[in-house]
Amino acid sequence: MVTGTDATVRRLYEEPPDGFVAARAAAIEEARRSGDRDAAKRLAGLKKPTVAAWVVNLLALHRPDLIDELVELSAALRSAQRDLQGDQLRELSTQRRQFVSALVAAARKLAVKAGASTSKLPLAEVEATLTAALAEPEIAEQVRTGRLIRAATYAGFGEVPRPRLRLVTDEPAGSPSETLDPEPEDTEIARPSARDQAAAVRERAAADQRKREQERRRRELDRELTTAMAAERRADAQLERAETAERDAGHLVEDLDAELAELERRRTEAVADVARRKLARRTAEREAAAARRQVGDVQAALDDLES
């Protein structure tokens, strides 16, 4: 059964990530005002998804039929790989590429409809996550929940990194029940003694003190939550910068590898050219030596004629 908290979680993961933190804060405040502290606590534990994870979540939430097909195809691929059915594996691999392309197109359409710019969508990460889901049924089941917070990658056959995932479930809160002691059925109304009055005053004072402590603690927790949410926003921004720097470094390595390959090719050609020129030099040296010997022989013959 879908609960109000589940509906709120779905709405949070449907909205673009740049508004996630503010929307979550509003949902937490609403839950507190309604007195649902357990829902507020669960909502506070939700993590902001990356843009790629958000796009995949949109697909899972709005096109569950496509995700169901993805799960079925994932199981079929695993079965074919396990049984080493070459023809079936090739056929399913072709189907996989075509199906992933169709899923990426559907996800892009949903993201654009939600207000995202096509040029800023990390479709390569979306494709990598869906490919990973096809390679690993467990990841496919996680994608089906629509609550991914990070994209997954697939580097070939074998283990695939699991994307981190957090779910909000409708678990009952474990709050202690309050019971009322039955009032004694006295036949007479006794006037309270001075001792009883003093005890009642102390009890009220203690209750007031507990209430003040609770209010103070609530204010402290509110401040801690505000600080933690600000820290999370900073951490998310730092993570995005780190991921961008990592991608840029990867591109630089690819460029350097290409340049290194070109330099290696030119070096090989230069070494071959040096070998050819060395052979030509040695041939010229032999011809020059033969010519010098011939000059010596002719000179000696001329000397004999003159003597």
C-alpha positions, 0 to 999 in steps of 0.5 A: 500500500502506497503511504503518504511518505512514499508519495512524497519520496516519489515526488522528490525523486521526480523533481530535477536535482537542483531543487531536491534539497529545498523540496526535501526541506519543505517536506520535512517541515510539513511532516513536523508540523503534522506531528509525523516525526518518523516521516520527517526522520526518514525524509531527512535521510534521503540523498540528492540524486545526480542528474544521470540518476534522476533521468534513470529514476524518471524512466523507472517511475513513468515507464515501469513497463520498459524497466520490466522489459529491461529486467527480463532481458537482463535475466535472459542475457545472464542465462545465455552467458551462463549456458554459453549459447553463442548464437543466442548471446549474439542475438541478445547482445544486438537486442541489448544495444537496440533496447538501451538506445530506445531506453535512453531516448525515452529517458531523454524525452521524460527529462526534457518534458520535466524541464531539463535542457537536452545539451546538459543531460549526461546521456552517456552516464544514463546509457552506462547505468542501463547497460549495467542494469542489463549486465546485472539483474540485481542492479536492474531491480535497484533501477526499478525502484526509481530511487537511485542516487548515483549512476552505475558503470559497466566495464565488461563481463564480471562484477559491476559497481553497485550504485548507491541506493536509499529507500524510504519504507513505511515502517511503523514508528516505535514510539512508546504507548501512553496509558492512563491509570484508572482513577480510584472510585472513592466514595468520599472526596478527600481534601488534599494535604499540604504534602500532596499539594507540595508533591503536585507543585514539584510534579508540575515544575518537573513537567515544565522543566522537561518541556523546556528541555524538549524545546531546547533540544528541538531548537538544537536539533533544528540548528544541527539539521540546518548545518547538516543540510548546508554541509550536504549541499557543499559536499554535493557541489564538491562531488560534482566538481570532483566528478567533472575534474575526473572526467577532464583528467580522463579526457586528457589521458586519452589525448596524451595516449593518442599523442604518445601513440603518434610519437611511437609511430614516428619513432618506429619510422625514424628508427627504420629510416636510420637503419636504411641510411646506415646500410646505405653508408656502409655500401658507400664505404665499401664502394669508396674503398674499392675505388681507392684500391683501383686508384692505387692500382692504376697509379702503380701501373703508371709508375711502372711505365715511367720507370 
